[in-house]
Amino acid sequence: MDCISNPPPCEEDAKDKVESLPRVDTDAEVESHCAKVSVVDKPVVDNDDEHKFQSAKASSIDKFGVDSDGDHECKNLKVSFDDKSGMDVDGEQHFQGLKSSCIEEFGKNFDGKQVQNPKFASVGITGCDISIKDEHDEYVEPKVGVEFESEELAYKCYQRYAVMEGFSIRKDFVNKSRINGAVVSRRYTCFRQGHRPRKREANVRKPRQETRTGCLAHMTIARQPNGKFRVTHFETRHNHELVTPTTAYMLPSHKRLTFSQAVEANSANSSVTDGVPRLGMGFDSEDLAYEFYNAYAGRVGFSVRKDYVNRSKIDGAVASRRYTCFREGFRQKDKRDLNVKRPRKETRIGCQAQLVIARQPDGKYRVTHFEEKHNHELVAACRVRMLRSQKKLAVGQVVEANIVDGSKIHPKSLSKLMYKPTGGQGNLGYDPIDHKSNLPSKHTRDMSTGEPEDILNYFQSKQLKDPSFFHSIQLDAEEQITNVFWADAKMVVDYGDFGDVVCFDTTYRLKDCRPFAPFIGVNHHKQMVIFGAALLYDDTVESFKWLFHTFIEAMSGKKPKTILTDPDAVMAEAIEAVLPETHHRICVWHVYQNALTYISDIFLAFESFSNDFCSCMFYHEEEDDFINAWKVMLDEYGLWENEWLNEIFKSREKWSIAYGKHVFCADIKTVQLCDGFHTNLRRYLKSDIDVLQFFKHLGRVVNDWRYKELEANYDMTQHMPRLMGDVILLKHARDIYTPSIFELFQQEYEKCLNFVVNCTESGSLFKYKVGTYGHLQEYIVVFNSIDISVVCNCMKFESMGILCSHALKVLDYRNIKVVPKQYILKRWTREARV
């Protein structure tokens, strides 16, 4: 311990100092008052009955207990106090701490017995000099005349005093010798000393917060001939409020002191780590610090963003860096936002969670600040892999897993490991081979050598991993595998939530391709989901009947409201027999794909034919508009005699959008998603490719879809779609619908702003003619004031499941500011899976 001493005073001063030492009277109703105890840290007091212990300004207390009994009066000239003492006081005495500057390595109780403690630092009185032998354990309140071995010790003393009092200090002026540059004098001030110059603040956009108030509290030290630094002036008065113990951690001085202590503690416990950042924690590089914080963020449930970085002007190395939560700060408003049709989603909400590192003299990067609290909900463990900073970790895991697996098919997205069903062995509970529905003849397609065994082995392995995995096999007249169907547990759950509309796609049954037939639908984000799949090596009516019966059995008897297929007479006959109550529609997308095959010469001969044909197929929702557009197309290209076009026109009521408005199709008009599905699988559908490779690739494709739904669910919880205006109806719809459905709803509302309304009344029914301003076409909307029902002849709600712009105009006209409950389909809401 460096020594701190007072200059030797005269003999009279010494006598006065001895007489001023603490005197403690312990009697029944006697109060013992003391001004200040200079060495008190954390007193612990036990009070019995009405006993009181009071301590004025204290700076350190020794580690012994003081017992006061009855009528004893004790006068001590040398009293030893430790940092964490306890006192037991009996009677009705008031004990108040007294100002003491003399500390020894022993203590006395009030019975006069001496208590030795070899761990204590000692401060003895020799004449009137004060000598502190251990700087770490002892502290003396600064005052005029106190001397320090160095200016650094003076700074630490004043810093500790400031922290205890409740203010922070600043190093002010310093005078150095012109001969050797040594410090002659220095002043340490309160951090609120002086006033900030205001000349340059006029041009500053974001001025700094004013902290200086002209406080005069300071301590000045000057170098003495003996080489020590003496306190020459000490001002204790402040012109501002001091901080409380609960907010003292915010003081810069306290932070520096705490950081120093944390570094020492971290060095002592460097082998102990629980993955949680701590102040003073050291890293060999900034990258290691980022990896550690990112791993911590993954466990907690947030993403990390690299914020500011300070680099050295000498070598360009990183001096300090801050890593923040990805929701830190706020996005700046841009004037161009008004012209953006699809603005980016808002992610930043001012989260303060962060980790700051700074390079230290030892070359390590240490944590100088760590904020743990977030102002938002954290991400669930199952969705952490979708966070931006966590995706790199997930990709690394995928690559590593594929190396171990030895698979030749390289993954193209991290979601390929998303769904790995697990489970123990168990009995199926049913016979997967359907012996009752054998085909009366041999199947029309032959399997490759070894393919039946591969299929059975694959299904058995899936059954072992997932006891809920369902599969069924149909045999032909020769007891050979003909058709197979399978569905895992997730497919069955998806069908329960979104199985009202099913698209059965058999367009994969090409000449050299494996006969693959999936059951497809859309979820509440309008994303593709699969309900089951089949390999059909026979395409007779019996095969389709068996397939539809098996599909309904796997889905616990639930039948779809609508089924969309490609135009096939055999399939239509089977659907009529097995699903008579289900609306059967021909998917317009499949009609368009057939057109590319049957009239490809017309597409090649006329460049504009493609646009006109697509217009007829997809963009005319009114019957008259469709027929007129069809006739104009035939006239313009001279196609009145084309047999294929005449045939599909005869069956237009099965596929044309204009004739299917009354049938709910979940907006699967074009099923463009099937096109991507077909393209993704075509390579693996070739019959010369191993069927196991096909199953694996199909599993990856399905997992991609499921991963996209998880992403959409996560985005739905993190962002809210932007409103076109402060409209109550839109706010209500935004809280209910998924973002993709809300965007469609908001488009309908935007259309209704240009509508005009004419009304006729008949009792509780109100008939409105709604049309666009300046246009002749009008729609009829009937509103019932009793049950708040609204019906439009465009039938958008009946076919798609959201209210049309005409109905929204009438609701607004009737001052109805929320969407009526009967017009909110659960399948389109955020709670569709609940």
C-alpha angles and dihedrals in degrees: 000000000000114000124249116191141173118233110263108267128200123281093260092054089052091052092050091050093052091050091050093060116119119286119193122198114191111190135137101273102005122123120215111205126194129178106213137347109210097200111051129123116158114357119199115200131186112203124195122199108325098347118138132199119193128181123186118198106341131176108181140004130194125240100255136094127240119217119195117193130191116297101351118133116198127193116190129186094181115040123170118213127184133204097257110030132162127211130198112201121188126194124025097304128146113214118193125182117254130211107266129172099171117089127172135185093254136056135210130215123216092264090065096252117142119231117202122206116175093193094067122101112234134231113182133187111235105170096315102316118121115215120185113194100186118045095186097058103034135061134182122199109247118246139154112296098025112130130211131198092230141005089249090061090049090051093049091049093050091043092054091046090051093051091051092047095046109253139094127239135224129203106242129180124346129197117208131192115259089214104055103358094243119150112266099178139349139186128215115198141185111273089243092059118130129355131278117248112250103197095100097040093085092076097039114108096199109027118202120254113268111247105158118090101168095263113181099201109124147133123227123197129190132193115251129209089257090061095251127119116241127198104244098173131018121181116185102175119104129194094212139054118277121231123258124242090257092059099034091100088072094065114105091225091052091049092053091048092046092048091052091051091046092053090053092048092047091050090051092050100033092134094056116082134153098181095261118120115243134189111269095020110148132218131186092227141009090248091059089050090052093048091050093049092044091051089050090049091052091055093046097041115253141097126247126230123195106234130180124346129198117207131196115258089216105053103001093240119147110269098179139350139186127216115196140184111273089244093059120130128356131279113254116243113251124203088220091064090086091064097044113106096195108029120196117263117263112247107156118086102161101269111180099201108126148141122221123194129186132188113250130205090262089062095249126121109235131191107254097172134017125180113188104178123094128198095216140053116282122234120263117250093248091059101040092097089066093062113106098237091045096053093078090057090049092050089053090052091050093051091047092049092050091050089054092044093050092217117169092209108085116217118245098192135028092237090078088089094044099096117043108151114213133194145127131265119285144151118277094229090218140051109258090201110079103214093171095063103050115155114253089228140031117285117265097230128055124225124230119256110284093006097118091053092048092051093050093046091050093051092047092052090049090050092054092052096042118026089193092061109121127205135159133189130205121205130207130226090284094052091252124140108266110160132013132191129189140175130174126217094266091054091054091050091049091052091051090056102036106013095114090099122035128184111204108199120194098159089113091076094101127148100266098024134095109259098249120172120179130188106227136185142160129254130216090281090054089250126141120266129177123223099185143322140223141197108218116196089172128047103193125124090258092056093052092045090052091048095051092045090050092047093053090046091053090050093054094255097303112143125203122247092223133019122194119201141162117268105279125143094205092052092046090055092052092048091050089053099044103028106031094153094051121094108242114208129173110234109244090214090062090050089054091049090051089050090058087058104040100038100026090131090063092051089052095045097050121039093195094050092082093059094045093047092048089050091056093046102044115014109049112084097169121077096226092047091051095049093047092048091048092052092047090052093051091048096048096050099030096241102141091115096048106122098202094052091047091051096051090045089059090056093043093121088067097053112014115105090220091063098043102056092113093056120083108235100162088240091294092144101138103011089211085168089071088062091059090045091052093048092048093053103036094091092055096042093072111116094229091063119090111263090227090061088052092052092049093049092046088053090053092050092050091048089053089057092048091048091052089054090052089051091050091048091050093048089049091059094044103044138035120212114253116256122229088220146345094285122152093211092054093047090052093048093046091057091051109036129062113254094257093051092043090056089057090046092050091050089056091050091050090054092053092061090077095048128108123207134215118186137202120184130215112171110292091348121087121193117205130190108210124188142150115271109263095014129104099215113099135183126213117232121184118201124194112202093197100063097014091241122159125191126185126193091226085072095207092146092051092052102034108019102239128092117264125236091256093056091045090054091054092047090052090047088053091049093245104151102183132054110262112247095239089062096055111092112204092218089068097045133093088249095055092117095046 
